[in-house]
Amino acid sequence: MHERFFLLIDADDTLWENNIYFEQAFAEFCDYLDHSRLGPHEVRAVLDEIELANAKIHGYGSLNFGRNLKQCYARLVEREVREGDLEAVMSFAERILERPMEVIEGVPETLEYLAGRHELTLFTKGHPEEQRLKLDRSGLEGYFAHTAIVKEKDAAAYRRLVVERGLDPARTWMVGNSPKSDINPALEAGLRAVFVPHAHTWTLERQEIRRVDGRLLEVERFEDLRRHF
């Protein structure tokens, strides 16, 4: 008999590609802005500042990203801002939802394996309707016993989920690619965590991982979970 665990699993850039589409939209934005002095790195620094401030108010998702792009454009543009300009900037973000749903290699088979042995909860942050749409398009919903979509995945959110679902912290693992949202707050809340790195994790989700002996596991790919659970 194997031990049964509660596995909380992240969605964006853990189960399916996500940030690459935001990066494509940002590249389009930089081309459209066509700043005479600032390169993409400098423009990104301004956008990061805007996103950090606005996430606390508006949250995440493609439409909020579009709002941030418009604010960044208004701050940096070297010409008069026209209504058509803002519509064009917003369109870069709106097209993100039209991108193909690209489930990461090995995810469906691994979820099928894990769902037969453990209780799986999809735990993600973002715009609720947008996240549910992506889950529906992914075809992965059937593997999860529960789905939780929150505004922010901090230690308090993990503690609330543990209480609401009646989970045993000692047998609960958070699986994800983000040190900021998936790994560090789960460890802070007394849970265990599995770090699955992604080459294109959003810059604002990167942090130094707080090492905790015995409660942190690192794997190379999502499908490696089959060797540990």
C-alpha positions as CSV (number, residue, x, y, z in Angstrom):
1,M,0.0,0.0,0.0
2,H,1.4,3.4,-1.0
3,E,0.8,6.5,1.1
4,R,-2.0,8.7,-0.2
5,F,-1.1,12.4,-0.5
6,F,-3.0,15.6,-1.2
7,L,-1.4,17.2,-4.3
8,L,-2.1,20.8,-5.0
9,I,-1.0,21.5,-8.6
10,D,-0.4,24.9,-10.3
11,A,-1.8,25.5,-13.7
12,D,0.0,28.2,-15.8
13,D,3.5,27.1,-16.9
14,T,3.1,23.9,-14.8
15,L,0.4,22.1,-16.8
16,W,0.3,24.3,-19.9
17,E,2.3,27.0,-21.6
18,N,1.2,30.5,-20.6
19,N,3.9,33.1,-20.1
20,I,5.4,32.6,-23.6
21,Y,2.2,34.2,-25.0
22,F,2.6,37.2,-22.7
23,E,6.2,37.5,-23.8
24,Q,5.0,37.5,-27.4
25,A,2.5,40.3,-26.6
26,F,5.3,42.3,-24.9
27,A,7.5,42.0,-27.9
28,E,4.7,43.3,-30.1
29,F,4.2,46.1,-27.6
30,C,7.9,47.1,-27.8
31,D,7.9,47.1,-31.6
32,Y,4.8,49.3,-31.5
33,L,6.2,51.7,-28.9
34,D,9.4,52.0,-30.9
35,H,11.2,54.0,-28.2
36,S,14.2,56.0,-29.4
37,R,16.3,55.4,-26.3
38,L,14.8,52.5,-24.2
39,G,15.3,48.9,-25.2
40,P,13.1,46.0,-24.2
41,H,14.9,45.5,-20.9
42,E,14.3,49.1,-19.8
43,V,10.7,49.0,-21.0
44,R,10.2,45.8,-19.1
45,A,11.5,47.4,-15.9
46,V,8.8,50.1,-16.2
47,L,6.1,47.5,-17.0
48,D,7.2,45.4,-14.0
49,E,6.8,48.4,-11.7
50,I,3.3,49.0,-13.1
51,E,2.3,45.4,-12.8
52,L,3.5,45.1,-9.2
53,A,1.3,48.0,-8.2
54,N,-1.7,47.0,-10.2
55,A,-1.8,43.3,-9.3
56,K,-2.6,44.2,-5.7
57,I,-5.8,46.0,-7.0
58,H,-6.8,44.3,-10.2
59,G,-5.2,40.9,-10.0
60,Y,-3.9,39.0,-13.0
61,G,-5.0,37.8,-16.4
62,S,-4.7,38.9,-20.0
63,L,-7.1,41.8,-19.7
64,N,-5.4,43.2,-16.7
65,F,-2.1,42.8,-18.6
66,G,-3.6,44.9,-21.4
67,R,-4.5,47.6,-18.9
68,N,-0.9,47.5,-17.7
69,L,0.4,47.8,-21.2
70,K,-1.8,50.8,-21.9
71,Q,-0.5,52.5,-18.7
72,C,3.1,51.7,-19.7
73,Y,2.5,53.1,-23.2
74,A,1.0,56.3,-21.9
75,R,4.0,56.8,-19.7
76,L,6.7,56.0,-22.3
77,V,5.3,57.0,-25.7
78,E,7.2,59.8,-27.4
79,R,4.3,61.1,-29.4
80,E,0.7,62.2,-28.7
81,V,-1.4,59.4,-27.4
82,R,-4.3,58.6,-29.8
83,E,-7.3,56.5,-29.0
84,G,-6.3,54.1,-31.8
85,D,-2.9,53.6,-30.2
86,L,-4.5,52.4,-26.9
87,E,-6.8,50.1,-28.8
88,A,-3.8,48.6,-30.7
89,V,-1.9,48.1,-27.4
90,M,-4.9,46.4,-25.8
91,S,-5.2,44.1,-28.8
92,F,-1.8,42.6,-28.1
93,A,-3.2,41.3,-24.7
94,E,-6.6,40.3,-26.0
95,R,-5.0,38.0,-28.6
96,I,-3.4,36.0,-25.8
97,L,-6.7,34.1,-25.2
98,E,-6.8,33.2,-28.9
99,R,-3.4,31.4,-28.7
100,P,-3.5,27.6,-28.9
101,M,-3.7,25.7,-25.7
102,E,-0.4,23.9,-25.5
103,V,-0.4,21.3,-22.7
104,I,3.2,20.6,-21.6
105,E,4.6,17.2,-22.7
106,G,3.9,14.3,-20.3
107,V,1.3,16.2,-18.3
108,P,-1.9,14.2,-19.2
109,E,-0.3,10.8,-18.7
110,T,1.2,11.9,-15.4
111,L,-2.1,13.4,-14.1
112,E,-3.9,10.2,-15.0
113,Y,-1.3,8.2,-13.0
114,L,-1.4,10.5,-10.0
115,A,-5.2,10.8,-9.9
116,G,-5.4,7.0,-9.4
117,R,-3.2,7.2,-6.3
118,H,-3.7,10.6,-4.7
119,E,-6.2,13.4,-4.3
120,L,-5.5,16.2,-6.8
121,T,-6.5,19.9,-6.4
122,L,-5.9,22.5,-9.1
123,F,-4.7,25.5,-7.2
124,T,-4.2,28.6,-9.3
125,K,-4.4,32.4,-9.2
126,G,-5.7,34.8,-11.8
127,H,-9.0,35.9,-13.4
128,P,-11.5,33.1,-12.5
129,E,-13.3,33.0,-15.8
130,E,-10.1,33.1,-17.8
131,Q,-8.5,30.3,-15.7
132,R,-11.7,28.2,-16.0
133,L,-11.7,28.7,-19.7
134,K,-8.1,27.5,-20.0
135,L,-8.8,24.5,-17.8
136,D,-11.8,23.6,-20.0
137,R,-9.7,23.9,-23.2
138,S,-6.9,21.9,-21.7
139,G,-9.1,18.8,-21.3
140,L,-7.4,18.1,-17.9
141,E,-10.3,19.0,-15.5
142,G,-11.4,15.4,-15.0
143,Y,-8.2,14.5,-13.2
144,F,-8.9,17.0,-10.3
145,A,-11.2,16.4,-7.3
146,H,-11.3,20.1,-6.7
147,T,-10.4,23.5,-8.3
148,A,-9.5,26.6,-6.3
149,I,-8.8,29.9,-8.0
150,V,-7.6,32.7,-5.8
151,K,-6.5,36.3,-6.3
152,E,-3.1,35.7,-4.7
153,K,-1.3,32.5,-3.7
154,D,0.4,33.6,-0.4
155,A,0.9,31.6,2.8
156,A,-2.6,32.8,4.1
157,A,-4.2,31.4,0.9
158,Y,-2.6,28.0,1.5
159,R,-3.7,27.9,5.1
160,R,-7.3,28.7,4.1
161,L,-7.3,25.9,1.5
162,V,-6.0,23.4,4.1
163,V,-8.7,24.3,6.5
164,E,-11.5,24.4,3.9
165,R,-10.5,21.1,2.4
166,G,-9.6,19.4,5.7
167,L,-6.1,18.5,4.4
168,D,-3.3,17.1,6.5
169,P,-0.4,19.5,6.1
170,A,2.2,16.7,6.6
171,R,0.7,14.9,3.6
172,T,0.0,17.9,1.4
173,W,2.4,18.9,-1.4
174,M,2.2,22.0,-3.7
175,V,3.5,21.3,-7.2
176,G,4.5,24.3,-9.4
177,N,7.0,26.3,-11.3
178,S,6.9,29.6,-9.4
179,P,9.1,30.1,-6.3
180,K,7.0,33.2,-5.3
181,S,3.5,31.7,-5.6
182,D,4.0,27.9,-5.5
183,I,7.0,27.0,-3.4
184,N,7.9,29.6,-0.8
185,P,4.4,30.4,0.5
186,A,3.5,26.6,0.7
187,L,6.6,26.0,2.7
188,E,5.8,29.0,4.9
189,A,2.3,27.6,5.5
190,G,3.9,24.3,6.8
191,L,3.2,22.2,3.6
192,R,5.6,20.3,1.4
193,A,6.5,21.5,-2.1
194,V,7.7,20.2,-5.5
195,F,9.6,22.7,-7.7
196,V,9.1,22.0,-11.4
197,P,11.3,24.6,-13.2
198,H,10.1,26.3,-16.4
199,A,12.4,28.1,-18.7
200,H,10.0,31.0,-19.2
201,T,8.6,31.6,-15.7
202,W,7.4,35.2,-15.4
203,T,10.1,37.5,-14.0
204,L,7.9,38.7,-11.2
205,E,7.3,35.0,-10.0
206,R,11.0,34.4,-9.6
207,Q,12.6,34.3,-6.1
208,E,15.3,32.5,-4.3
209,I,13.8,29.3,-2.9
210,R,13.8,29.0,0.8
211,R,15.4,25.6,1.4
212,V,13.6,23.4,4.0
213,D,15.1,20.0,4.7
214,G,12.6,17.2,4.1
215,R,9.8,19.3,2.8
216,L,11.2,20.4,-0.6
217,L,11.6,18.2,-3.7
218,E,13.0,19.4,-7.1
219,V,12.4,17.6,-10.4
220,E,13.4,18.4,-13.9
221,R,10.0,17.7,-15.6
222,F,6.4,17.3,-14.5
223,E,6.4,13.7,-15.6
224,D,9.2,13.0,-13.1
225,L,6.5,13.1,-10.4
226,R,5.6,9.5,-11.3
227,R,8.9,8.4,-9.7
228,H,8.1,10.1,-6.4
229,F,4.4,9.7,-5.9
